Amino acid sequence: MTSPESVETPANPRASWRDALAVYLQPRVLVVLFLGFSSGLPLALSGSTLLVWMREAGVDLKTIGLFALVGTPYTIKFFWAPLVDALHVPILTRLLGRRRAWLIFSQLLLMVAIVLLALSDPTRPLGVALAALFVAAASATQDIVIDAFRVESLPENEQAAGMASYVAAYRVGMLLSTAGALFLVSGFESAGLNRHAAWQWGYIAMAALVVIGILTALFATEPEASRVAEASTERTFGRIVHAAAGAFTEFAAYKDAWAILAFVVLFKFTDAFSGTMTAPFVIDLGFTRNDYAAIVKGLGLAATLIGGFAGGFLASRYSLVVSLWIGGFLQAIANLSFSWLAIVGIDHYALALAITAENFTSAVGTVIFVAYLSALCRNPAHTATQYALLTALAAIGRTYLSSGAGYVAAATGWAWFFAICMVVAVPSFMLLAWLQARGHFEALTAPVKT
């Protein structure tokens, strides 16, 4: 405990603020920040940005809504996560270590996949869906490794800063592949390219940005926990079995495991259900591509950064369960700003407010949710597998439960659609209350049994 004398010393508050800010400049936290950018970059390329491209090409809303299914690799990635935990990448593992080797390998795959998507024709749904699936699979593999790397790299006193940095950079990556990509496409069109060629070069530019993640992996150091786990487990097939079985059996040992899994699926569902149709909604309302991109890039970026660090503050200041209540409520209520926008119509100030509210609250909720998922992963021998299982379950809302969003929007209209997006948060609140009453969050803070 801090003594009264130290509280009264004027230098101490300034030192504590310096310490609080300095943690964000720790090399491990900076590595996690850049990896967060790398993780956030590809998601929109097979999601909202692709949907804008398809909408401009004349694809109907129902087909666009079904394209949420191309996120399937994010929901089944736990099937190949044991391979990431257990297998070596030839040559690269010997040179870099198992986590960094898989980082480089997945990022190279991602670059190839994005280029293939750039060469697709958005008016031919099957071909573009296959290319988008390849992007999602490579991105999901990268996420498996990054999540394991982050959990294993950061000590307890850097976890909140690491999560805030990761989520803020993740959202910046997403904004760059949405607003940034849209500005690039408009710029290429202004330079004389036709619309299809402009979109192709916009995607190729996004593929080039994957180099940032590759450079980060090269400059990073292999987590010590990964080295220890590497030395203590079996080889090849035995290691795969150990990683898979250990991850599932350890999680199954949690009290109320099924309720935990359901909560993981539903906590971000309110955000995912609305996010699937946000870009088509803005275009349908009558805003131009550049209107949307400018506001997302400017106010949206600022709101994302502030929201990410606000989420980190909440995670470090309050208990995990209190933080989850705050984050869950904020991201649900933000949907009403889009209902209001649907009623107001083409109003740039209203669009700015809605985008700001969505980005800020989504970033807050994501940071706190990442803190919760990280608290559930407690064994470095199978961090990648267990975290992949949890994030795959979280992606079910974005991928499968959200696939009917286009049908709901078409049936109800935009104002009622976003009101429904708020209501779908209710089941997650019921589960949160149940888990809180059952002592789940107190159990997460208990020492790990060895």
C-alpha positions, 0 to 999 in steps of 0.5 A: 500500500502507498503510505500517506507520506508518499501520497502527499509528495508532489513528485510522486503523481508526476512519476506515476504518470510518467510510468503509465505513459512509459509502458507504452514505449516498452519494446514488447508493447511496441511490437504488439502494437505493430502486430495489432495493425497487421492483424486488423489490416486484412479483415475489412478486405474480405468484409466491408471494403469488399462489400462496397466494391460489390455494391458499386458493381451492382450486386444485390443486398441479399447476396452482399449479406451472405458474404459474411459467410466468407469469414468462416475461417475465423470461426474454425481456425481452432481446427488448425491452431494445434498445428501452429502450436506444434509444428515447425515451419521449415528453415524459418523455425530454426532461424526465428523460433516457432512463433516468429516463423509462423508469423512470417509464413502466414503473412507471406500467404496473406500477401498472395491471397490479397493479390488474388482477391484484387484480380477477382471480378466482384460481379462473379460471386463464386470466384470472388468468394473463393479469393475472399476465403483465402484471404480470411484463412491466411488472416485467421492463421496470422491471428492465431500466431499473433494472439499467442505471441501477445499473450506469451510476450507481455508480463502482467504489468504490461498487459493493459497497455499491450491490450490497449495498443493492440486494439487501437492499432488493430482498428487503425489497420481496419480503418486503413483497409476501409477508408484508406482503400476507398481513398486510394480507389478514388485517387486511382480513378482520378488518375484515369483508371477505370473503376475495376482497375482502380479497385484492383490497384487499391487492393494491391496497395493493401497487400504491400502494407503486409510488409509492416507485419513482416518487418515487425516479426523480424525485429521482435524476439521470441517469447520466453514462454514459447521457448520453454513450452517448445522444449518441454513438449513432444515432437510432431504428431505427439505435440499436435495431440498434446496441444489440441487435447490440452487446450480443450480439456483445460477449458472444459475444466472451467465451471459453467464452461458452456455458459462461458462459450455462449458468452464469448459468442454473443458479447460482440454480436451486437457490434458484428450484426450492425457492422456487416451492413454499415458500409452498404447502409451509408452508400444506400443512404446517398453518401458518396464513397469519399464522404464515408471514407473521409469521416471514417479516416478522420473522426473514426480514427481519432475515436478508435484511438481514444476508445482503445486507450479508454478501454485499456484504462477501464481494464486496468482501473476496474474489475473485469466484470465491471469493465465488461458491463460498461463495454457491453452497454456502450457498444449496444447503445451506439447502434441507435446513432445509426437509427437516428442517421437513417431518420435524418438522412444525408447529414454529414454531421449526423454521419460523423456522430454515428461513425464516432460513436460506433468506432469509440464504443467498439474499441472500448468493448474490444479491448475489454473483451480481449482482456477477458479472453486473455484471462481465460488462457493460462498455459503457454503450452497451447496458448495458440490453440486455446485462444484460437478456439475462443476467438473463433467462437467470437467470430461466429456472431460476425460470420454466421449469426450476421449472415442474415443481416441483409435480409433483416435490413431489407425487411425492416428498413434501416432505422428499425434494423439498427434498433434490432442490432441493439436488442440482440445484445440482451442475451449477452447481458443475461449470460454476463449476469449469470456468470457473475452470480456464479463466481466466474470472474473471481475464479479467473483471478485465482492463482493457477494450479500446477 
